[in-house]
Amino acid sequence: MAETIIEIQDANIYQGDNLVLQNVNLQVQKGEFVYLVGKTGTGKSSLLKTMYGELPLKQGQASVVGYDLRKITWKTVPYLRRNLGVVFQDFQLLTDRNVNDNLKFVLRATGWKDEKLMNEKIADVLDKVGLKSKGFKMTYEMSGGEQQRVDIARALLNSPKLILADEPTGNLDPETSDEIMNLLIHIARDYGTSVVMATHDYIVIQKYPARMVKTEAGRVIDNATIVH
Ligand SMILES: Nc1ncnc2c1ncn2[C@@H]1O[C@H](COP(=O)(O)OP(=O)(O)OP(=O)(O)O)[C@@H](O)[C@H]1O
């Protein structure tokens, strides 16, 4: 039986007192790849932030990787975060240390202690993103595509059931975008990790078709099609 990774029912998404999206209903199954599309300012990031516990869910019901978002508190949000990975447009890597130490920082922050196990895990995620021999590079020495791969490696550290990616190809040239798309699709297909990717990039969407969820005029429309 399919495992539901995201289940949102009748949710209202707020930024402060502003209602950004109303009556959101969305289900995402294990291993599904889903685009979140919509014009700028229509609430894609707000919806993702709600899913990773950055914005509180005040109205409606939502469960993400088994966590009830209505019951999440600042104390329990780290547990939710350990079960999902977040990938950003601007990478958000630490520039004062190399790739291995960026990844180790996250492992330590999420409760890992054993040095050998941490090193094995880092080697594993770097291998998965095609950066096997790049662990000793400083992040500022890397290309945008490589930095995005490190960001994805970081998201994979705790073997998440879900990756939430906010415009992951936004800063990349078309060829590098292709590499990142192939990687994200491969992660969904081969590891059964669900991926929800917010994007404006219609070239990417056309090239790699998948289910589309659209934010528009305060609503979320499932199985949307793009009209140019
Ligand atoms: N921190 C904030 N405080 C108050 N309002 C915000 C905040 N962040 C976003 N908003 C508002 O919430 C609405 C939705 O913004 P959001 O960033 O979710 O849209 P988006 O679709 O992700 O846009 P983009 O594609 O530009 O990232 C916008 O009206 C925005 O101005």
The ligand as a Gaussian input file, in Angstrom:
#p B3LYP/6-31G(d) Opt

LIG

0 1
 N        8.255000      36.987000       6.299000
 C        7.129000      37.452000       5.761000
 N        6.326000      38.287000       6.463000
 C        5.183000      38.762000       5.930000
 N        4.727000      38.446000       4.702000
 C        5.471000      37.628000       3.960000
 C        6.713000      37.086000       4.447000
 N        7.229000      36.289000       3.487000
 C        6.365000      36.323000       2.465000
 N        5.312000      37.125000       2.741000
 C        4.157000      37.389000       1.856000
 O        3.468000      36.179000       1.653000
 C        3.018000      36.062000       0.311000
 C        3.538000      34.776000      -0.285000
 O        4.952000      34.813000      -0.374000
 P        5.831000      33.547000      -0.748000
 O        7.252000      33.926000      -0.529000
 O        5.294000      32.368000      -0.042000
 O        5.518000      33.407000      -2.301000
 P        6.292000      32.594000      -3.406000
 O        5.264000      32.058000      -4.331000
 O        7.224000      31.624000      -2.772000
 O        7.125000      33.713000      -4.118000
 P        8.589000      33.615000      -4.792000
 O        8.410000      32.764000      -5.983000
 O        8.888000      35.045000      -5.100000
 O        9.503000      33.031000      -3.760000
 C        3.498000      37.320000      -0.405000
 O        2.437000      38.229000      -0.432000
 C        4.613000      37.819000       0.473000
 O        4.708000      39.217000       0.384000

